[in-house]
Amino acid sequence: MPIPGFLWGNDVNSTTRAALPKDMTAIAISEPGGPDVLVPTTLPVPVPGDGEVLICVAAAGVNRPDVLQRMGKYPPPPGAPDTPGLEVSGTIAAVGDNVDPALVGQRVCALVAGGGYAEYALAPAAQCLPVPETYDIIEAAALPETLFTVWTNLFERAYVTEGEMVLIHGGTSGIGTMAVALCKLFGVTSIVTCGSDDKCAAALQWGAAHAINYRNTDYVEEVARITGGAGCNAVLDMVGGDYLPRNLKCLAPDGRHVSIAVLGGPKADIFIPEIMSKRLTITGSTLRPRSVEFKGLVAEELKRVVWPFVESGELRPAMDMRFPLAEANKAHARMDAGEHFGKIVLVV
């Protein structure tokens, strides 16, 4: 008899089932703390439920929320695995009920609510995107988290369009490099901030129109200079804190400000009349706790609008370093050091 909840294509014999191991290696957080609290452990291979697929993981992206979770500052949402990891790529090994069995064997990348740092991971089928045969399966692991985040915030909440200009903080981060790449594809001019001249040079080479070293230049004054005093149409901000009132000064009338993180602090003092006089919009979102239904709708939109650029090879993530899964602690140490450009990935 097949295992309840599993569909194995057209073959449910014991030989097929035996191809999947009972246990897998995953990365556990032994206690809140620094990178060394990330330790390999053995866990049961999870069983896909209704609407889910089991992915044999080729690689997992490393993201800032993983670091916050490791530090005990960003617990997983209810029902999500304690294992960190919000995006994976690999091959579908099994499917749950109400999922097309023909998906078994397909190369995909997927957005997950947790559990990505492992040899096998569950993902809602609705949150999977097909990886073309010509696309590097390791690079594909670096797409979902930043792509979903940038698209929903910069292109939906801030509704930027061709011909507009945006300010992107953290220009060499995974989010920043994805934002620059999408802006370039859709005719949006990007201004980024970076923490060194070398990073500014790298951002310009990646495709940013302008790069500002925030350590030695007032980015508010520089945005005014670049735009001839007109301001930019939108700001994508992951800093928060005292950046918010300064960001508002960078915005043109009818500008839109989107907050996606608060690395610089969760509170800010703002001058409300400036919002009123310039008709500004202040918004923001968090992706991880959103429903599968919402993320599935985003995935469908990405398939329709963005995925042709993936299939053609025009959209690729900026890749930093690759680490073996067992060296997740070293990957986090690199992210903590802030020296990376683009995405760090764990290879299984």
JOGI-V105775 format. One record per residue. N is the residue number from 1. RES is the residue in one letter. SS is DSSP state (hx for helix, st for strand, lp for the rest). OMEGA is omega in degrees with one decimal (none if undefined). D_CENTER is the distance of its C-alpha to the mean C-alpha in whole Angstrom. Layout:
BEGIN
n->N res->RES ss->SS omega->OMEGA d_center->D_CENTER
n->N res->RES ss->SS omega->OMEGA d_center->D_CENTER
END
This chain:
BEGIN
n->1 res->M ss->lp omega->177.1 d_center->39
n->2 res->P ss->lp omega->176.9 d_center->35
n->3 res->I ss->lp omega->-178.9 d_center->33
n->4 res->P ss->lp omega->177.1 d_center->33
n->5 res->G ss->lp omega->-178.4 d_center->29
n->6 res->F ss->lp omega->166.8 d_center->29
n->7 res->L ss->st omega->-174.4 d_center->29
n->8 res->W ss->lp omega->-175.8 d_center->30
n->9 res->G ss->lp omega->178.2 d_center->31
n->10 res->N ss->lp omega->-173.6 d_center->34
n->11 res->D ss->lp omega->179.7 d_center->35
n->12 res->V ss->lp omega->-178.2 d_center->35
n->13 res->N ss->lp omega->-174.2 d_center->38
n->14 res->S ss->hx omega->179.2 d_center->38
n->15 res->T ss->hx omega->178.6 d_center->37
n->16 res->T ss->hx omega->-178.7 d_center->34
n->17 res->R ss->hx omega->-177.1 d_center->33
n->18 res->A ss->hx omega->-179.7 d_center->34
n->19 res->A ss->lp omega->177.8 d_center->31
n->20 res->L ss->lp omega->178.6 d_center->29
n->21 res->P ss->lp omega->176.3 d_center->29
n->22 res->K ss->lp omega->-176.3 d_center->30
n->23 res->D ss->st omega->-179.5 d_center->28
n->24 res->M ss->st omega->172.0 d_center->25
n->25 res->T ss->st omega->176.7 d_center->23
n->26 res->A ss->st omega->179.3 d_center->20
n->27 res->I ss->st omega->178.9 d_center->19
n->28 res->A ss->st omega->172.5 d_center->21
n->29 res->I ss->st omega->-173.7 d_center->20
n->30 res->S ss->lp omega->176.7 d_center->24
n->31 res->E ss->lp omega->178.1 d_center->24
n->32 res->P ss->lp omega->-179.9 d_center->22
n->33 res->G ss->lp omega->-177.7 d_center->22
n->34 res->G ss->lp omega->-175.7 d_center->21
n->35 res->P ss->hx omega->-175.8 d_center->20
n->36 res->D ss->hx omega->177.3 d_center->23
n->37 res->V ss->hx omega->176.1 d_center->23
n->38 res->L ss->st omega->-174.8 d_center->20
n->39 res->V ss->st omega->174.9 d_center->23
n->40 res->P ss->st omega->177.9 d_center->23
n->41 res->T ss->st omega->178.1 d_center->25
n->42 res->T ss->st omega->179.8 d_center->26
n->43 res->L ss->st omega->174.3 d_center->25
n->44 res->P ss->st omega->172.0 d_center->26
n->45 res->V ss->lp omega->-175.5 d_center->24
n->46 res->P ss->lp omega->-179.1 d_center->23
n->47 res->V ss->lp omega->-179.6 d_center->25
n->48 res->P ss->lp omega->177.1 d_center->23
n->49 res->G ss->lp omega->-178.3 d_center->24
n->50 res->D ss->lp omega->177.3 d_center->25
n->51 res->G ss->lp omega->-176.5 d_center->22
n->52 res->E ss->st omega->171.8 d_center->20
n->53 res->V ss->st omega->173.2 d_center->20
n->54 res->L ss->st omega->-177.6 d_center->20
n->55 res->I ss->st omega->168.9 d_center->18
n->56 res->C ss->st omega->-165.9 d_center->20
n->57 res->V ss->st omega->171.6 d_center->17
n->58 res->A ss->st omega->-179.4 d_center->17
n->59 res->A ss->st omega->178.5 d_center->14
n->60 res->A ss->st omega->177.4 d_center->11
n->61 res->G ss->st omega->176.2 d_center->8
n->62 res->V ss->st omega->-175.5 d_center->9
n->63 res->N ss->lp omega->-179.8 d_center->7
n->64 res->R ss->hx omega->176.3 d_center->9
n->65 res->P ss->hx omega->175.9 d_center->9
n->66 res->D ss->hx omega->178.9 d_center->11
n->67 res->V ss->hx omega->179.6 d_center->13
n->68 res->L ss->hx omega->176.9 d_center->14
n->69 res->Q ss->hx omega->178.2 d_center->15
n->70 res->R ss->hx omega->-178.5 d_center->17
n->71 res->M ss->lp omega->179.9 d_center->19
n->72 res->G ss->lp omega->-176.2 d_center->20
n->73 res->K ss->lp omega->-176.8 d_center->18
n->74 res->Y ss->lp omega->-177.3 d_center->15
n->75 res->P ss->lp omega->178.5 d_center->17
n->76 res->P ss->lp omega->178.1 d_center->15
n->77 res->P ss->lp omega->179.8 d_center->17
n->78 res->P ss->lp omega->178.3 d_center->20
n->79 res->G ss->lp omega->-179.9 d_center->20
n->80 res->A ss->lp omega->178.2 d_center->17
n->81 res->P ss->lp omega->174.7 d_center->18
n->82 res->D ss->lp omega->177.9 d_center->18
n->83 res->T ss->lp omega->179.6 d_center->17
n->84 res->P ss->lp omega->177.8 d_center->13
n->85 res->G ss->lp omega->-173.5 d_center->10
n->86 res->L ss->lp omega->179.2 d_center->8
n->87 res->E ss->st omega->-179.8 d_center->7
n->88 res->V ss->st omega->166.1 d_center->11
n->89 res->S ss->st omega->179.6 d_center->13
n->90 res->G ss->st omega->-176.7 d_center->17
n->91 res->T ss->st omega->178.4 d_center->20
n->92 res->I ss->st omega->-177.1 d_center->21
n->93 res->A ss->st omega->-179.2 d_center->23
n->94 res->A ss->st omega->179.0 d_center->25
n->95 res->V ss->st omega->176.6 d_center->24
n->96 res->G ss->lp omega->179.3 d_center->25
n->97 res->D ss->lp omega->177.0 d_center->28
n->98 res->N ss->lp omega->173.0 d_center->27
n->99 res->V ss->lp omega->-177.8 d_center->25
n->100 res->D ss->lp omega->179.4 d_center->26
n->101 res->P ss->hx omega->-179.6 d_center->28
n->102 res->A ss->hx omega->178.3 d_center->27
n->103 res->L ss->hx omega->179.7 d_center->24
n->104 res->V ss->lp omega->-178.4 d_center->25
n->105 res->G ss->lp omega->-178.7 d_center->24
n->106 res->Q ss->lp omega->174.3 d_center->22
n->107 res->R ss->st omega->-178.1 d_center->19
n->108 res->V ss->st omega->161.3 d_center->16
n->109 res->C ss->st omega->-171.2 d_center->12
n->110 res->A ss->st omega->169.5 d_center->10
n->111 res->L ss->st omega->-180.0 d_center->8
n->112 res->V ss->lp omega->-179.8 d_center->10
n->113 res->A ss->lp omega->-178.8 d_center->11
n->114 res->G ss->lp omega->175.8 d_center->12
n->115 res->G ss->lp omega->-175.5 d_center->15
n->116 res->G ss->lp omega->-178.8 d_center->12
n->117 res->Y ss->lp omega->-175.5 d_center->15
n->118 res->A ss->st omega->178.8 d_center->18
n->119 res->E ss->lp omega->175.7 d_center->20
n->120 res->Y ss->st omega->-179.7 d_center->19
n->121 res->A ss->st omega->175.3 d_center->17
n->122 res->L ss->st omega->174.8 d_center->17
n->123 res->A ss->st omega->170.1 d_center->15
n->124 res->P ss->st omega->-179.7 d_center->16
n->125 res->A ss->hx omega->-178.7 d_center->18
n->126 res->A ss->hx omega->-177.4 d_center->17
n->127 res->Q ss->hx omega->178.2 d_center->13
n->128 res->C ss->st omega->176.2 d_center->14
n->129 res->L ss->st omega->-175.7 d_center->14
n->130 res->P ss->st omega->177.7 d_center->17
n->131 res->V ss->lp omega->179.8 d_center->16
n->132 res->P ss->lp omega->-178.5 d_center->19
n->133 res->E ss->lp omega->-178.7 d_center->22
n->134 res->T ss->lp omega->-175.4 d_center->22
n->135 res->Y ss->lp omega->178.1 d_center->18
n->136 res->D ss->lp omega->-176.4 d_center->17
n->137 res->I ss->hx omega->177.7 d_center->16
n->138 res->I ss->hx omega->176.7 d_center->15
n->139 res->E ss->hx omega->-178.0 d_center->13
n->140 res->A ss->hx omega->178.4 d_center->12
n->141 res->A ss->lp omega->-178.1 d_center->10
n->142 res->A ss->lp omega->-177.5 d_center->7
n->143 res->L ss->lp omega->-162.6 d_center->7
n->144 res->P ss->hx omega->-172.9 d_center->5
n->145 res->E ss->hx omega->-178.4 d_center->2
n->146 res->T ss->hx omega->-178.8 d_center->3
n->147 res->L ss->hx omega->177.3 d_center->6
n->148 res->F ss->hx omega->-175.9 d_center->6
n->149 res->T ss->hx omega->-178.0 d_center->6
n->150 res->V ss->hx omega->-177.4 d_center->8
n->151 res->W ss->hx omega->-176.6 d_center->10
n->152 res->T ss->hx omega->-176.1 d_center->11
n->153 res->N ss->hx omega->-176.2 d_center->12
n->154 res->L ss->hx omega->-174.8 d_center->13
n->155 res->F ss->hx omega->176.2 d_center->15
n->156 res->E ss->hx omega->-177.8 d_center->16
n->157 res->R ss->hx omega->178.5 d_center->16
n->158 res->A ss->lp omega->178.0 d_center->17
n->159 res->Y ss->lp omega->177.3 d_center->19
n->160 res->V ss->lp omega->-177.3 d_center->19
n->161 res->T ss->lp omega->-179.7 d_center->21
n->162 res->E ss->lp omega->178.7 d_center->23
n->163 res->G ss->lp omega->-179.7 d_center->25
n->164 res->E ss->lp omega->-178.4 d_center->23
n->165 res->M ss->st omega->-177.8 d_center->22
n->166 res->V ss->st omega->173.5 d_center->19
n->167 res->L ss->st omega->-177.5 d_center->18
n->168 res->I ss->st omega->175.7 d_center->15
n->169 res->H ss->lp omega->-177.1 d_center->15
n->170 res->G ss->lp omega->-170.7 d_center->14
n->171 res->G ss->lp omega->179.8 d_center->14
n->172 res->T ss->lp omega->176.3 d_center->14
n->173 res->S ss->lp omega->175.1 d_center->10
n->174 res->G ss->hx omega->177.8 d_center->7
n->175 res->I ss->hx omega->-177.1 d_center->6
n->176 res->G ss->hx omega->-178.7 d_center->10
n->177 res->T ss->hx omega->175.7 d_center->11
n->178 res->M ss->hx omega->178.5 d_center->9
n->179 res->A ss->hx omega->178.8 d_center->11
n->180 res->V ss->hx omega->-178.3 d_center->14
n->181 res->A ss->hx omega->179.9 d_center->14
n->182 res->L ss->hx omega->177.6 d_center->13
n->183 res->C ss->hx omega->-179.7 d_center->16
n->184 res->K ss->hx omega->-179.3 d_center->18
n->185 res->L ss->hx omega->-173.8 d_center->18
n->186 res->F ss->lp omega->171.5 d_center->19
n->187 res->G ss->lp omega->178.9 d_center->22
n->188 res->V ss->lp omega->179.5 d_center->20
n->189 res->T ss->st omega->-176.6 d_center->21
n->190 res->S ss->st omega->169.7 d_center->19
n->191 res->I ss->st omega->-179.2 d_center->20
n->192 res->V ss->st omega->170.6 d_center->18
n->193 res->T ss->st omega->-178.9 d_center->19
n->194 res->C ss->st omega->-174.4 d_center->19
n->195 res->G ss->lp omega->178.3 d_center->21
n->196 res->S ss->lp omega->176.9 d_center->23
n->197 res->D ss->hx omega->178.8 d_center->25
n->198 res->D ss->hx omega->178.7 d_center->24
n->199 res->K ss->hx omega->176.1 d_center->20
n->200 res->C ss->hx omega->178.9 d_center->21
n->201 res->A ss->hx omega->179.3 d_center->23
n->202 res->A ss->hx omega->179.3 d_center->20
n->203 res->A ss->hx omega->177.7 d_center->18
n->204 res->L ss->hx omega->177.8 d_center->21
n->205 res->Q ss->hx omega->179.7 d_center->21
n->206 res->W ss->hx omega->177.8 d_center->18
n->207 res->G ss->lp omega->175.6 d_center->19
n->208 res->A ss->lp omega->178.9 d_center->19
n->209 res->A ss->lp omega->-178.9 d_center->22
n->210 res->H ss->st omega->177.6 d_center->23
n->211 res->A ss->st omega->-175.9 d_center->22
n->212 res->I ss->st omega->173.6 d_center->23
n->213 res->N ss->st omega->-174.5 d_center->24
n->214 res->Y ss->lp omega->-179.7 d_center->24
n->215 res->R ss->lp omega->-179.4 d_center->26
n->216 res->N ss->lp omega->-179.7 d_center->29
n->217 res->T ss->lp omega->174.0 d_center->28
n->218 res->D ss->lp omega->-174.1 d_center->28
n->219 res->Y ss->hx omega->177.7 d_center->25
n->220 res->V ss->hx omega->178.6 d_center->27
n->221 res->E ss->hx omega->-178.5 d_center->30
n->222 res->E ss->hx omega->176.1 d_center->28
n->223 res->V ss->hx omega->177.7 d_center->26
n->224 res->A ss->hx omega->179.2 d_center->30
n->225 res->R ss->hx omega->-178.2 d_center->31
n->226 res->I ss->hx omega->-175.2 d_center->29
n->227 res->T ss->lp omega->-178.2 d_center->29
n->228 res->G ss->lp omega->179.3 d_center->33
n->229 res->G ss->lp omega->-177.0 d_center->33
n->230 res->A ss->lp omega->-176.8 d_center->31
n->231 res->G ss->lp omega->179.9 d_center->28
n->232 res->C ss->st omega->-175.6 d_center->24
n->233 res->N ss->st omega->-178.3 d_center->23
n->234 res->A ss->st omega->175.1 d_center->20
n->235 res->V ss->st omega->172.0 d_center->18
n->236 res->L ss->st omega->-169.8 d_center->14
n->237 res->D ss->st omega->174.9 d_center->14
n->238 res->M ss->lp omega->-175.3 d_center->13
n->239 res->V ss->lp omega->-177.4 d_center->16
n->240 res->G ss->lp omega->178.4 d_center->18
n->241 res->G ss->lp omega->-176.2 d_center->22
n->242 res->D ss->lp omega->172.8 d_center->24
n->243 res->Y ss->hx omega->-173.6 d_center->22
n->244 res->L ss->hx omega->179.5 d_center->22
n->245 res->P ss->hx omega->177.8 d_center->26
n->246 res->R ss->hx omega->177.4 d_center->25
n->247 res->N ss->hx omega->-179.1 d_center->23
n->248 res->L ss->hx omega->177.6 d_center->25
n->249 res->K ss->hx omega->179.8 d_center->28
n->250 res->C ss->hx omega->-172.3 d_center->25
n->251 res->L ss->st omega->172.0 d_center->25
n->252 res->A ss->st omega->172.3 d_center->28
n->253 res->P ss->st omega->-176.5 d_center->30
n->254 res->D ss->st omega->178.0 d_center->28
n->255 res->G ss->st omega->-177.6 d_center->24
n->256 res->R ss->st omega->179.6 d_center->21
n->257 res->H ss->st omega->-178.7 d_center->19
n->258 res->V ss->st omega->176.8 d_center->16
n->259 res->S ss->st omega->178.4 d_center->15
n->260 res->I ss->lp omega->176.9 d_center->11
n->261 res->A ss->lp omega->-178.0 d_center->12
n->262 res->V ss->lp omega->-177.6 d_center->16
n->263 res->L ss->lp omega->179.8 d_center->16
n->264 res->G ss->lp omega->178.5 d_center->19
n->265 res->G ss->lp omega->-174.9 d_center->21
n->266 res->P ss->lp omega->-176.0 d_center->21
n->267 res->K ss->lp omega->179.2 d_center->24
n->268 res->A ss->lp omega->172.3 d_center->25
n->269 res->D ss->lp omega->-179.3 d_center->29
n->270 res->I ss->lp omega->-179.1 d_center->29
n->271 res->F ss->lp omega->-171.8 d_center->32
n->272 res->I ss->hx omega->178.9 d_center->32
n->273 res->P ss->hx omega->176.8 d_center->34
n->274 res->E ss->hx omega->177.1 d_center->32
n->275 res->I ss->hx omega->-178.3 d_center->30
n->276 res->M ss->hx omega->-174.5 d_center->33
n->277 res->S ss->hx omega->-179.8 d_center->34
n->278 res->K ss->hx omega->178.1 d_center->31
n->279 res->R ss->lp omega->-176.0 d_center->30
n->280 res->L ss->lp omega->174.1 d_center->27
n->281 res->T ss->st omega->176.2 d_center->24
n->282 res->I ss->st omega->-177.9 d_center->22
n->283 res->T ss->st omega->-179.5 d_center->19
n->284 res->G ss->st omega->178.6 d_center->15
n->285 res->S ss->lp omega->167.7 d_center->13
n->286 res->T ss->lp omega->-172.7 d_center->11
n->287 res->L ss->lp omega->-169.4 d_center->9
n->288 res->R ss->lp omega->-178.1 d_center->10
n->289 res->P ss->lp omega->-179.8 d_center->14
n->290 res->R ss->lp omega->-174.2 d_center->14
n->291 res->S ss->lp omega->175.0 d_center->16
n->292 res->V ss->hx omega->180.0 d_center->16
n->293 res->E ss->hx omega->179.2 d_center->18
n->294 res->F ss->hx omega->-177.9 d_center->16
n->295 res->K ss->hx omega->176.5 d_center->13
n->296 res->G ss->hx omega->177.0 d_center->15
n->297 res->L ss->hx omega->176.7 d_center->16
n->298 res->V ss->hx omega->179.7 d_center->13
n->299 res->A ss->hx omega->179.0 d_center->13
n->300 res->E ss->hx omega->178.2 d_center->17
n->301 res->E ss->hx omega->178.3 d_center->16
n->302 res->L ss->hx omega->177.7 d_center->14
n->303 res->K ss->hx omega->-175.1 d_center->16
n->304 res->R ss->hx omega->-169.8 d_center->19
n->305 res->V ss->hx omega->-171.8 d_center->18
n->306 res->V ss->lp omega->-170.9 d_center->15
n->307 res->W ss->hx omega->174.1 d_center->16
n->308 res->P ss->hx omega->177.3 d_center->19
n->309 res->F ss->hx omega->174.4 d_center->17
n->310 res->V ss->hx omega->-178.8 d_center->16
n->311 res->E ss->hx omega->179.0 d_center->19
n->312 res->S ss->lp omega->-177.3 d_center->21
n->313 res->G ss->lp omega->-180.0 d_center->19
n->314 res->E ss->lp omega->178.2 d_center->18
n->315 res->L ss->lp omega->174.8 d_center->14
n->316 res->R ss->lp omega->178.9 d_center->13
n->317 res->P ss->lp omega->171.5 d_center->11
n->318 res->A ss->lp omega->-174.8 d_center->12
n->319 res->M ss->st omega->177.1 d_center->13
n->320 res->D ss->st omega->-178.0 d_center->14
n->321 res->M ss->st omega->176.7 d_center->16
n->322 res->R ss->st omega->178.2 d_center->16
n->323 res->F ss->st omega->171.9 d_center->18
n->324 res->P ss->st omega->-179.8 d_center->20
n->325 res->L ss->hx omega->-177.1 d_center->18
n->326 res->A ss->hx omega->179.7 d_center->21
n->327 res->E ss->hx omega->177.2 d_center->20
n->328 res->A ss->hx omega->178.6 d_center->17
n->329 res->N ss->hx omega->178.7 d_center->19
n->330 res->K ss->hx omega->177.1 d_center->20
n->331 res->A ss->hx omega->179.0 d_center->16
n->332 res->H ss->hx omega->177.5 d_center->16
n->333 res->A ss->hx omega->178.0 d_center->19
n->334 res->R ss->hx omega->178.3 d_center->17
n->335 res->M ss->hx omega->178.7 d_center->14
n->336 res->D ss->hx omega->-178.2 d_center->17
n->337 res->A ss->hx omega->177.2 d_center->19
n->338 res->G ss->lp omega->-177.4 d_center->17
n->339 res->E ss->lp omega->-173.2 d_center->18
n->340 res->H ss->lp omega->171.7 d_center->15
n->341 res->F ss->lp omega->-178.0 d_center->14
n->342 res->G ss->lp omega->-168.2 d_center->11
n->343 res->K ss->st omega->169.9 d_center->9
n->344 res->I ss->st omega->-179.9 d_center->11
n->345 res->V ss->st omega->173.1 d_center->12
n->346 res->L ss->st omega->-178.6 d_center->14
n->347 res->V ss->st omega->-179.7 d_center->17
n->348 res->V ss->lp omega->none d_center->19
END
